[in-house]
Amino acid sequence: MQLRLFVEKMTNELSLNLELDNFFSSIEESKAETVLVQLPDGLKPKAKEIQEKVNEKFPLVKLTFWAGSCYGACDIPNVKDFDLLVQFGHSEWR
């Protein structure tokens, strides 16, 4: 309980750079119509904000948020029928 309150407080106080411009570029480049977004637990409270910004720019894109666990960039959900998977909060693969 205390950890959750701490994360909520820090999330509200910090200005997070979600790199939405990169996200938007990925949608445009892939011409995705369906997007699955995977967020680590600390960023899950930002899902609504992300959804609103995506819907403003891409009203026809169907956005789904993965509600399951996320143990890092190698923890890819085993799902089908999405044009694009976007993982927030992970280091870029090189």
Helices and strands as residue ranges (DSSP letters): H 2-13, H 20-30, E 34-38, G 41-46, H 47-57, E 62-66, E 84-87
